[in-house]
Amino acid sequence: MIWVVVVCGIAALVVAPAIAAVETWRLRRDPDDIGFWVFARQVEGRCQVRWGRGQSPIVRLPLPGAEGRARVVPLGRGRQAVEVRAWLAASTGFAARVASPPQAPNRWHAPGLAPVELEEALPLDASVESTDPDRIARVLARRAVRDALAHLADRVAGFELRVNGGLVGLQVRPAIPLRPGAAMEALGGVAVDALRVLAAEASELAGSLLDSGEAPPEKACAACGVRAGDDPWICPACAGAIHRGCREMVGGCARAGCRLTADADPGRGAEA
């Protein structure tokens, strides 16, 4: 009888923690995390499940004049960042990065990406880089953009805004580690609110460039608007030519309809 009591006692001590550990692991890895569906309902979007270890579901959502996508990306050490992207109908013709708190110059090597000094300081502590100082200054000079970024900085631990041709991406970091669904539910709406403003301003700039006849160079890189050069990365899905550094910066192809974009729907085919 004693050994039965001992076994039951050991089981009580071991089984419950083991179940809790498995549940914690499942919630961190399971792409069916309910937080993504909650967020999708909030933004009137739809959630596409990506199968495979560590892959985030993709939430597709409507944006004015753009296609919106959201996902969670790992930062390491159990930390997650929420990434929202707007795929515009036309290209802004440049690449840029705005980071708060300020970050060292980008480790990616998009041609001409360099620190920018703005004539009028932003209402937050941030670093700015761009391949075209005039165009990024034009976007950041808009009151709506400045207010959106200042409000965002008050709500998150840090953010990084990237403009890559027709792609506007915003990555926000929570103050404490959160599992993927919880991070999306907590910060997705805040990020999308800012993205709506940023995408609208970038789309207006892209439209004005088209109206003025400022066509991109022949065989321009889709991510930065500069000529792709002699040794670009050729996308095996859509055959687009992109700088190798730009490809690393955007995490894949920079053409909205391509299945090799970092936030493409599972199984979505490439478009020419």
Buried (B, 14 or more C-beta within 10 A) or exposed (E): EEEEEEEEEEEEEEEEEEEEEEEEEEBBBBBEBEBBBBBBEBBEBBBBBBEEEEBBBBBBBEBEBBBBBBBBBEEEEEBBBBBBBBBBEBBBBBBBBBBBEEBEEBEBEBBBBEBBEEEEEBEBEBBBBBBBBEBBBBBBBBEEBBEBBBBBBEBBBBBBBBBBBBBBBBBBBBEEEBBBBBBBBBBBBBBBBBBBBBBBBBBBBBBEBBEEEEEBEEEBBBBBBBBBEEEBBEBEBBEBBBBBBBBBBBBBBBBBBBBBBBBBBBEBEBEE
